[in-house]
Amino acid sequence: LKVDVDTFRGTLSGVPALIQLLHRYEAKGTFFFSLGPDRSACAAGPTSLNPYYDLKTRLYGRLLPAPKIGVRCAQILRQTREAGFEVGIHAWDRAAWEGKIQTAENPWVEAEMSKACARFSELFPGSSRAHGAAGWRMNRHALRLTQRLGFSYASDCRGNNPFIPVIDGEIVACPQLPTTLPTLDEILALEPGHSPDQAADRILQLSSAIAGDHVFTLRAELEGLKFASAFERLLAEWKNRDYSLLA
């Protein structure tokens, strides 16, 4: 289970709710935190998440000041690790990363990743073991930095199996564990008329139909809040089917 934490509200309210729910089902997961400003109003283009953000979140960074997640939610971040969950880096400025990374120059990429790593080290002893890119978006230099910054693994992409990235013959010694299943919001966007419970049933079907281990990405803003009951349905059914729910 891979938990992407994109926003201030998702960190403040969604993360504590998810911790309680995961504990109830004795499930583990890795929380990937955005550590800088929540500038959701500046996100480039519409996404399947936009309809689910509250009004304040949709205004942060444009009409409302961008809250600094890694400062204002520091206690929640620390409590997540204290509760027994692995924590990793999602982004510094999630909206900027999603909008710029595919064409960004190397210095910008290094600055964004370095700021996230520095804030993580201020919050937790040691450095982050895991990196999960916002929007599953990376470029060549960002991939190289996952090795240079010392991450043990990353989950920056979509795919079917773990792999070692190779860029123009250069091995990046940081394994990638891709997200293998669609997200709840993606199914709802692609199949209009589906309820969250029907979307959960579709994910259950795919997790059984596609052989092998899976990485399922959930969002603190959705499964921790609006879709909590549908996510609990997923957890209960996975447990009934003897799946191991791990970080």
C-alpha positions as CSV (number, residue, x, y, z in Angstrom):
1,L,0.0,0.0,0.0
2,K,1.4,3.3,-1.1
3,V,-0.2,6.4,0.3
4,D,0.3,9.7,-1.6
5,V,-0.2,12.8,0.6
6,D,-0.6,15.7,-1.8
7,T,-2.2,18.5,0.2
8,F,-2.4,20.3,3.5
9,R,-5.9,19.0,4.2
10,G,-5.0,15.5,3.3
11,T,-2.1,15.6,5.7
12,L,-4.1,17.3,8.5
13,S,-7.2,15.2,8.3
14,G,-6.8,12.3,5.9
15,V,-3.5,10.9,7.3
16,P,-4.8,10.4,10.9
17,A,-8.0,8.8,9.6
18,L,-5.9,6.4,7.5
19,I,-3.6,5.5,10.3
20,Q,-6.7,4.4,12.4
21,L,-8.2,2.5,9.5
22,L,-5.0,0.6,8.6
23,H,-4.4,-0.3,12.2
24,R,-7.9,-1.7,12.4
25,Y,-7.0,-4.2,9.6
26,E,-3.5,-4.7,10.8
27,A,-2.3,-3.3,7.4
28,K,1.0,-1.7,6.7
29,G,1.8,1.0,4.1
30,T,4.3,3.7,3.1
31,F,3.2,7.3,3.4
32,F,4.8,9.6,0.8
33,F,4.6,13.2,2.1
34,S,4.6,16.5,0.3
35,L,6.9,18.6,2.5
36,G,6.8,22.1,1.2
37,P,4.0,24.6,0.3
38,D,0.5,23.3,-0.8
39,R,0.0,25.3,-4.0
40,S,-2.9,23.2,-5.3
41,A,-4.4,26.2,-7.1
42,C,-1.4,26.3,-9.3
43,A,-1.6,22.7,-10.5
44,A,-1.1,22.5,-14.2
45,G,-4.3,21.4,-15.9
46,P,-7.3,19.4,-14.7
47,T,-6.8,16.0,-13.0
48,S,-9.1,13.3,-11.7
49,L,-8.4,14.6,-8.2
50,N,-9.7,18.2,-8.7
51,P,-13.4,17.5,-8.2
52,Y,-12.6,16.0,-4.7
53,Y,-10.6,18.9,-3.3
54,D,-12.4,21.3,-0.9
55,L,-12.6,25.0,-1.9
56,K,-9.7,26.1,0.3
57,T,-7.4,23.5,-1.3
58,R,-8.4,24.7,-4.7
59,L,-7.4,28.3,-3.7
60,Y,-4.1,27.6,-2.0
61,G,-1.2,29.3,-3.7
62,R,-3.3,31.7,-5.7
63,L,-6.1,33.4,-3.8
64,L,-5.1,31.9,-0.4
65,P,-1.5,31.7,1.1
66,A,0.1,28.3,0.5
67,P,0.3,26.4,3.8
68,K,3.8,24.9,4.5
69,I,2.9,21.2,5.1
70,G,6.2,20.1,6.5
71,V,6.0,22.9,9.1
72,R,2.4,23.1,10.1
73,C,1.8,19.3,10.0
74,A,5.2,18.2,11.5
75,Q,3.6,16.5,14.5
76,I,1.3,14.4,12.2
77,L,4.3,13.4,10.0
78,R,6.2,12.2,13.1
79,Q,3.2,10.5,14.5
80,T,2.9,8.5,11.3
81,R,6.3,7.0,11.7
82,E,5.7,6.5,15.5
83,A,2.6,4.6,14.6
84,G,4.7,2.0,12.8
85,F,4.4,3.1,9.2
86,E,7.2,3.7,6.7
87,V,7.5,7.3,5.5
88,G,9.0,8.7,2.4
89,I,9.2,11.7,0.1
90,H,6.5,12.6,-2.4
91,A,7.7,16.1,-3.4
92,W,8.6,19.5,-2.1
93,D,6.0,21.5,-4.1
94,R,3.7,18.9,-5.5
95,A,1.9,21.3,-7.9
96,A,5.2,22.7,-9.3
97,W,6.7,19.2,-9.7
98,E,3.8,17.9,-11.7
99,G,3.7,20.9,-13.9
100,K,7.4,21.4,-14.6
101,I,9.3,18.1,-14.1
102,Q,9.1,16.8,-17.6
103,T,10.8,19.8,-19.2
104,A,12.7,21.1,-16.1
105,E,16.4,21.9,-16.2
106,N,18.7,20.0,-13.9
107,P,19.4,22.7,-11.3
108,W,15.6,23.1,-10.7
109,V,15.2,19.3,-10.2
110,E,18.2,19.2,-7.8
111,A,16.8,22.1,-5.8
112,E,13.3,20.6,-5.4
113,M,14.6,17.2,-4.4
114,S,17.2,18.7,-2.1
115,K,14.7,20.9,-0.3
116,A,12.4,17.9,0.3
117,C,15.3,15.7,1.6
118,A,16.5,18.5,3.9
119,R,13.1,19.0,5.4
120,F,12.6,15.2,5.8
121,S,15.9,15.1,7.7
122,E,14.7,17.9,10.0
123,L,11.6,15.9,10.8
124,F,13.0,12.5,11.2
125,P,16.4,11.0,12.2
126,G,18.4,10.0,9.1
127,S,17.4,10.3,5.5
128,S,14.4,9.0,3.6
129,R,14.7,5.5,2.2
130,A,11.9,5.9,-0.3
131,H,10.8,8.3,-3.0
132,G,7.4,8.3,-4.7
133,A,7.1,11.1,-7.3
134,A,4.1,13.3,-7.5
135,G,1.8,12.3,-10.4
136,W,4.3,9.5,-11.2
137,R,6.3,12.1,-13.1
138,M,10.0,12.0,-13.5
139,N,12.8,13.0,-15.9
140,R,16.2,11.5,-16.5
141,H,18.0,13.7,-14.0
142,A,15.4,13.1,-11.3
143,L,15.9,9.3,-11.8
144,R,19.6,9.7,-11.5
145,L,19.2,11.7,-8.3
146,T,17.2,8.8,-6.6
147,Q,20.6,7.0,-6.6
148,R,22.8,10.0,-5.8
149,L,20.5,11.0,-2.9
150,G,20.7,7.5,-1.4
151,F,17.2,6.2,-1.7
152,S,16.9,2.5,-1.1
153,Y,14.0,2.3,-3.6
154,A,11.5,4.4,-5.4
155,S,7.9,4.1,-6.7
156,D,7.9,6.8,-9.3
157,C,6.0,5.2,-12.1
158,R,3.3,2.8,-13.4
159,G,4.1,-0.7,-14.5
160,N,3.8,-4.4,-13.8
161,N,7.0,-5.5,-12.1
162,P,9.9,-4.1,-10.1
163,F,12.9,-3.1,-12.2
164,I,16.3,-1.3,-12.2
165,P,16.1,1.8,-14.4
166,V,18.6,2.0,-17.3
167,I,19.1,5.4,-19.1
168,D,21.2,5.3,-22.3
169,G,23.1,2.3,-20.9
170,E,23.6,3.9,-17.5
171,I,22.2,1.8,-14.6
172,V,20.4,3.8,-11.9
173,A,21.1,1.8,-8.7
174,C,17.7,2.6,-7.1
175,P,15.1,-0.1,-7.7
176,Q,11.6,1.0,-8.9
177,L,8.5,-0.6,-7.5
178,P,5.8,0.6,-9.9
179,T,2.1,1.2,-9.1
180,T,0.4,-1.8,-10.7
181,L,-3.3,-1.1,-10.1
182,P,-5.5,1.8,-11.1
183,T,-6.6,4.3,-8.4
184,L,-10.2,4.7,-7.2
185,D,-10.4,8.2,-8.7
186,E,-9.1,7.0,-12.1
187,I,-11.8,4.3,-12.4
188,L,-14.4,6.8,-11.4
189,A,-13.1,9.2,-14.1
190,L,-12.9,6.5,-16.8
191,E,-16.2,4.8,-16.0
192,P,-18.8,7.5,-15.3
193,G,-21.7,6.3,-13.3
194,H,-19.7,4.0,-11.1
195,S,-20.0,4.4,-7.4
196,P,-16.9,4.3,-5.2
197,D,-17.9,0.8,-4.0
198,Q,-18.1,-0.3,-7.6
199,A,-14.7,1.1,-8.3
200,A,-13.4,-0.8,-5.3
201,D,-14.9,-4.0,-6.6
202,R,-13.1,-3.3,-10.0
203,I,-9.8,-3.0,-8.1
204,L,-10.5,-6.2,-6.3
205,Q,-11.2,-8.0,-9.6
206,L,-7.9,-6.7,-11.1
207,S,-5.8,-7.6,-8.1
208,S,-7.0,-11.2,-8.4
209,A,-7.0,-11.4,-12.2
210,I,-3.5,-10.0,-12.7
211,A,-0.9,-12.5,-11.3
212,G,1.9,-11.4,-9.0
213,D,2.4,-8.9,-6.2
214,H,0.8,-5.5,-6.5
215,V,1.4,-1.9,-5.5
216,F,-1.9,0.0,-4.9
217,T,-1.7,3.8,-4.6
218,L,-4.3,5.5,-2.5
219,R,-4.6,9.2,-1.7
220,A,-4.9,10.7,1.8
221,E,-7.4,13.2,0.4
222,L,-9.7,10.5,-0.9
223,E,-9.4,7.2,0.8
224,G,-8.7,9.0,4.1
225,L,-11.8,11.2,3.8
226,K,-14.4,11.0,1.0
227,F,-13.8,7.4,0.0
228,A,-13.0,6.0,3.4
229,S,-15.8,3.4,3.3
230,A,-14.8,2.2,-0.2
231,F,-11.2,1.8,0.9
232,E,-12.4,-0.1,4.0
233,R,-14.3,-2.4,1.7
234,L,-11.0,-3.0,-0.2
235,L,-9.1,-3.7,3.0
236,A,-11.7,-6.1,4.3
237,E,-11.9,-8.1,1.1
238,W,-8.1,-8.3,0.7
239,K,-7.9,-9.6,4.2
240,N,-10.6,-12.1,3.5
241,R,-8.7,-13.3,0.5
242,D,-5.5,-13.7,2.6
243,Y,-3.6,-10.9,0.9
244,S,-0.6,-9.5,2.9
245,L,-1.0,-5.8,3.2
246,L,2.6,-4.4,3.4
247,A,4.7,-1.3,3.2
